[in-house]
Amino acid sequence: MCDFRPNIFHKQRGAVARVALAGVSLASLSIAALAQEATSPRRGITNPPAEASVQLETLTVEGQGGPAASVTPGAAVRRIESPTGPVDGYVATRSATATKTNTPLIETPQSITVVGREQIDAQKAQTLTQATQYVAGVYSGTFGADSRVDYFTIRGFVASDYGIYRDGLQLLNYGFGTFKVETFGLERIEILRGPAAVLFGAGSPGGIINQITKRPTLDPFGYVEVGGGSFDQKYAAFDVGGPADESGHWFYRLTGFGRTGGTQVDGAPEDRGYIAPALTYKPDGATKLTVLTSYQYDNTAVTSNFLPYSGTVRRNLSGLYIPRSLNLGDANFNTFRRQQASAGYEFEHAFDETWTIRQNLRYSFSESFQNSDIGQLGYSDAAQTRLARYQFLTSSKIGIFQIDNQAEARFSDGLFRHDLLFGLDYKNFQLHDNQGTNFGNFYAVPDISIINPSYGPATGRPSPYLVNADSFTQLGLYFQDQIKLTDRLTLVLGGRQDFADNRVVDKLAAGASSNGRSDNAFTYRAALIYNYDFGLAPYISYSTSFQPLLGTDANNQAFKPETGDQIEGGVKFEPIGAGYFLTLAGFDIHRQNVQTPVPNTFFSSQIGQVRSTGFEAQFTLNLAEGLNAVAAYTIYGLTTERSADPATIGKVPVNVPENFASLFLDYTIPVGEWRGFGFGGGVRYIGRSYADTLNTLRVPEYVLFDAQVHYNWDRWRLTVNATNIADRRFVSSCQSSLSCFYGDARRVVASLAYKW
């Protein structure tokens, strides 16, 4: 009965030159390291510095292991893509999410998609949900137009609780203690499909999403943007950075965003403030320290109304649909507020051409409060024109401390070349969780008409049914070796040992009773990938997963950890210089100890085992003529294999469509009188899903269309974006026959930006 859901401007693209920027020490970029990579034309420099494009005079690259190399005077040089830096157009070439090392995507034996800043801006994605709507394997917006939290599934499994990461460290969302990252503060979003526990110690077996924060740049720049649109939304943003001193050792970046306005639900605001200072210190070419901080404030409401199947998916007995704009609470009462902050650093030092050490550390804090009337009870009259409601109040405080220590060695043993990684990470999660309803105080919440709603103040103060102090710690030791068996064949082996402890103190129980459990597990991965000269790369991998679960069930027993395993085979295709990247992948996943809501209670249980078997295709394209494109297709079968309820065995879990596809195109005229004018659009198809565990109630398929136009001149850019341009009313999914969720209504946003 409660909510159980746990650059913009036109660029000229040139060839990549493998050299470093003048003015920065090149000690760490040894010729020995480059020679080690020469037999693998895709890999390039192991850890290239931050990205930039400059005109260089004669530049000598000196190393510790070989003769100097030179660069032609006056040549235009573009830096190799950094795994934490901008993506040139839509086609990324490198990532550190899948391996925790700077590895080309074409040499990564796992399915991964990178959404860069240019694509985020072109689609005007204001949330993580919107930014991943054109990604294979990901169903975004599971619970509809929810302004509080981003919800998504990957390969059929919920990943928005344990599967959201920022800069390689987890943003753990449990219950109503949540984080939500402002997309304007992101450089790229990386979606890794399949288990990632061998390196991260957590995450759904379906995959994880790693959000990469904007970092200081070597070159000075500035950017401002203002905009507004549907539901009276208005926003302003800025982004500035560059060198902070004349010596070339200090660099800064300051990013800010502010928005005010409404949502598709009457009287529900969506206000936000975000500020993110960052600082990098480079005393020499071998050492780098980057400090990343941010603060964010959100003021919104419950917009993903819990509505009955009758009246949303189908007309109700009165022949009516419940309006998407219906506010089940009140403008002065339907409240959700959150403030979150984080501070941490990334440190890296290269001792020589072989050994590099890194340490990533962050402390994150989130405090949220919600007080609102909720549906989820169905109709209160026979004509189905009035909805029953209850009052729900929650307040949560989260603190997460994380540290990840890594040592990487790149060497040859005489037979094979190795990229060997050792790691030790630690996580400490603390949650104070308070939840209450009107039921315990024995007062009723008035029902509400769907035809002519009337509002009033809250009728009482909810009494708590849960006051918990949750404590979770996890220590993990891991290793990985990327072994070049031949110039083209790479074997990836990895293993991890985790030690986890979960404690819950029930402060409502007599004597504040404590419950919990300690677990340990070993996870591993083995994968092979072969890189042909012409850009084809078939691969196969097997991996296991381990996810300790927070909280307790209806019997106050701590949850068992989730476990899983996956076999994946696929092929990647990236012809050199062609400007496109294609990934095809097939997978078979088993997930054990899966949680599911217990009907008519506030708790969850672990139902047994769910299997997901399917196929994905992801295609990205950059053309020098100004065309960018992204296309995706996903189909899988999701089946409950073991369950406490025998009737659900062989059935498809609720909330999850098993078939979806998308295509997005954007074209900018590169020459002539119309140079700088651009336009594009997209289409998204989502297949049917089920609203009940017995699969008797279907949520129908739907198709949505998006469009945009833009114009660049000098340093200015004007854009108009529209999503769901036909304003189609659709249900994104149903959790039960009494909990269905409307998707996003038409959203139009116009913006004006200036860059210097």
Secondary structure as UniProt FT lines:
FT   TURN            22..23
FT   TURN            27..28
FT   HELIX           31..37
FT   TURN            38..39
FT   TURN            41..43
FT   STRAND          53..55
FT   STRAND          59..61
FT   STRAND          69..71
FT   TURN            73..74
FT   STRAND          76..78
FT   TURN            83..84
FT   TURN            89..90
FT   STRAND          94..95
FT   TURN            97..99
FT   STRAND          103..104
FT   HELIX           105..107
FT   STRAND          112..116
FT   HELIX           117..123
FT   HELIX           128..131
FT   TURN            132..134
FT   TURN            136..137
FT   STRAND          138..140
FT   TURN            142..143
FT   STRAND          152..154
FT   TURN            155..156
FT   STRAND          157..158
FT   TURN            160..162
FT   STRAND          164..166
FT   TURN            167..168
FT   STRAND          169..170
FT   TURN            175..176
FT   HELIX           183..185
FT   STRAND          186..193
FT   HELIX           197..200
FT   TURN            205..206
FT   STRAND          207..213
FT   STRAND          221..229
FT   HELIX           230..232
FT   STRAND          233..243
FT   STRAND          250..260
FT   TURN            266..267
FT   STRAND          271..284
FT   TURN            285..286
FT   STRAND          287..300
FT   TURN            311..313
FT   TURN            317..318
FT   TURN            324..325
FT   TURN            331..333
FT   STRAND          335..350
FT   STRAND          355..374
FT   TURN            382..383
FT   STRAND          386..387
FT   STRAND          390..412
FT   STRAND          417..437
FT   HELIX           439..441
FT   STRAND          448..449
FT   STRAND          463..484
FT   STRAND          489..506
FT   TURN            507..508
FT   TURN            510..511
FT   STRAND          513..530
FT   TURN            533..534
FT   STRAND          536..547
FT   TURN            554..555
FT   STRAND          562..573
FT   TURN            576..578
FT   STRAND          580..592
FT   STRAND          595..597
FT   TURN            599..600
FT   STRAND          604..606
FT   STRAND          609..622
FT   TURN            624..625
FT   STRAND          627..642
FT   HELIX           646..648
FT   TURN            649..650
FT   TURN            654..655
FT   STRAND          659..668
FT   TURN            673..676
FT   STRAND          677..686
FT   STRAND          689..690
FT   TURN            693..694
FT   STRAND          698..699
FT   STRAND          702..713
FT   TURN            714..715
FT   STRAND          716..723
FT   TURN            725..726
FT   STRAND          731..736
FT   TURN            737..738
FT   STRAND          739..742
FT   STRAND          747..755
//
